[in-house]
Amino acid sequence: MLWLIMCTDKPNQAQTREKLLAEHRNYLDTNTDLIFFSGPQQTDDGAASLGSLFILNAETRKEAEDFINNETFCRAGVFEAVVVRRMRKGRFNPQRAD
């Protein structure tokens, strides 16, 4: 089943994100079996990150929560809020994935 995890950054987290980016990417690379989609949330002009979004294919809420609780930015205290919600895939258009 799919789980949406929406993370909102605390203010002024750009330096922490930059410092931990390689470790964050490594964590994602070691969890490719769970990740359906992931990416940063950004300001309208793309100049700054506002948080992270993950859509996981996990069997249980606990598995999704374990994933985010062990994620690099989450462990470092970057996030002000984390929301985990079960979701159902509706429409998916890979041609519009840019």
TIKOL-698770 format. One record per residue (C-alpha): residue in one letter; x, y, z; residue number from 1. Coordinates in Angstrom, 1 decimal, padded with zeros to 4 digits. Each point is the difference from the previous one (the first is absolute). Layout:
N
(atom 'A' (X Y Z) NUM)
...
This chain:
98
(atom 'M' (000.0 000.0 000.0) 1)
(atom 'L' (001.1 003.6 -000.6) 2)
(atom 'W' (000.9 002.4 002.8) 3)
(atom 'L' (000.5 003.8 -000.5) 4)
(atom 'I' (002.5 001.6 002.3) 5)
(atom 'M' (000.0 003.8 -000.1) 6)
(atom 'C' (002.8 001.7 002.0) 7)
(atom 'T' (000.1 003.7 000.5) 8)
(atom 'D' (003.4 001.6 000.9) 9)
(atom 'K' (000.6 002.2 003.0) 10)
(atom 'P' (001.2 003.5 -001.0) 11)
(atom 'N' (003.6 000.4 -001.1) 12)
(atom 'Q' (000.9 -003.6 -000.7) 13)
(atom 'A' (001.9 000.5 -003.3) 14)
(atom 'Q' (003.4 -000.4 001.5) 15)
(atom 'T' (-000.9 -003.1 001.9) 16)
(atom 'R' (-001.6 -001.5 -003.1) 17)
(atom 'E' (003.1 000.8 -002.1) 18)
(atom 'K' (002.3 -001.5 002.7) 19)
(atom 'L' (-002.0 -003.3 000.1) 20)
(atom 'L' (-001.0 -000.3 -003.6) 21)
(atom 'A' (002.4 -002.8 -000.9) 22)
(atom 'E' (-001.0 -002.0 003.1) 23)
(atom 'H' (-003.7 000.6 -000.9) 24)
(atom 'R' (000.4 -001.2 -003.5) 25)
(atom 'N' (001.9 -003.1 001.2) 26)
(atom 'Y' (-002.9 -000.7 002.3) 27)
(atom 'L' (-002.5 000.2 -002.9) 28)
(atom 'D' (002.3 -002.2 -002.1) 29)
(atom 'T' (-000.1 -002.7 002.6) 30)
(atom 'N' (-003.8 000.2 000.2) 31)
(atom 'T' (-000.9 -000.2 -003.7) 32)
(atom 'D' (-002.2 -003.0 000.6) 33)
(atom 'L' (-002.4 002.2 002.0) 34)
(atom 'I' (000.1 003.3 -002.0) 35)
(atom 'F' (-002.6 000.5 -002.7) 36)
(atom 'F' (000.8 003.7 -000.3) 37)
(atom 'S' (001.9 002.6 002.0) 38)
(atom 'G' (001.2 003.6 -000.4) 39)
(atom 'P' (000.5 003.3 001.7) 40)
(atom 'Q' (-002.8 002.5 000.4) 41)
(atom 'Q' (001.1 003.4 -001.3) 42)
(atom 'T' (-000.9 003.6 -000.2) 43)
(atom 'D' (-001.8 001.1 -003.1) 44)
(atom 'D' (003.2 001.2 -001.6) 45)
(atom 'G' (001.9 -003.2 001.0) 46)
(atom 'A' (002.6 002.0 001.9) 47)
(atom 'A' (-000.6 -001.6 003.4) 48)
(atom 'S' (-001.2 -003.3 001.5) 49)
(atom 'L' (-003.0 000.1 002.2) 50)
(atom 'G' (-000.1 -003.7 001.0) 51)
(atom 'S' (-000.1 -003.5 -001.5) 52)
(atom 'L' (-002.6 -002.2 -001.5) 53)
(atom 'F' (000.1 -003.8 000.0) 54)
(atom 'I' (-002.5 -002.5 -001.4) 55)
(atom 'L' (000.9 -003.5 001.2) 56)
(atom 'N' (-001.3 -003.4 -000.9) 57)
(atom 'A' (000.1 -001.5 003.5) 58)
(atom 'E' (-002.1 -002.8 001.5) 59)
(atom 'T' (-000.8 001.9 003.2) 60)
(atom 'R' (-000.1 003.5 001.6) 61)
(atom 'K' (002.7 -001.2 002.4) 62)
(atom 'E' (002.3 -000.8 -003.0) 63)
(atom 'A' (-000.6 003.5 -001.4) 64)
(atom 'E' (000.5 001.6 003.4) 65)
(atom 'D' (003.2 -002.0 000.5) 66)
(atom 'F' (001.3 001.3 -003.4) 67)
(atom 'I' (-000.6 003.6 000.8) 68)
(atom 'N' (001.2 -000.2 003.6) 69)
(atom 'N' (003.3 -001.3 -001.3) 70)
(atom 'E' (000.3 002.4 -002.9) 71)
(atom 'T' (003.0 002.3 000.3) 72)
(atom 'F' (-001.7 003.4 000.0) 73)
(atom 'C' (-002.6 -001.2 002.5) 74)
(atom 'R' (002.6 -001.4 002.4) 75)
(atom 'A' (001.9 003.4 -000.3) 76)
(atom 'G' (-003.1 001.9 001.1) 77)
(atom 'V' (-000.5 001.8 -003.4) 78)
(atom 'F' (-003.8 -000.6 000.0) 79)
(atom 'E' (-002.5 002.1 001.8) 80)
(atom 'A' (-002.8 -002.3 -000.9) 81)
(atom 'V' (-000.4 -003.5 -001.4) 82)
(atom 'V' (-003.3 -001.4 -001.3) 83)
(atom 'V' (-000.5 -003.6 -000.9) 84)
(atom 'R' (-003.1 -001.0 -001.8) 85)
(atom 'R' (-001.1 -003.1 -001.9) 86)
(atom 'M' (-001.0 000.7 -003.6) 87)
(atom 'R' (-001.4 -001.8 -003.0) 88)
(atom 'K' (001.5 000.5 -003.4) 89)
(atom 'G' (-002.5 001.7 -002.3) 90)
(atom 'R' (001.4 001.3 -003.2) 91)
(atom 'F' (003.6 -000.2 -001.0) 92)
(atom 'N' (001.4 001.5 -003.2) 93)
(atom 'P' (003.8 -000.8 -000.4) 94)
(atom 'Q' (000.1 002.2 -003.1) 95)
(atom 'R' (-000.7 003.1 002.2) 96)
(atom 'A' (002.6 -000.9 002.6) 97)
(atom 'D' (002.4 002.9 -000.8) 98)
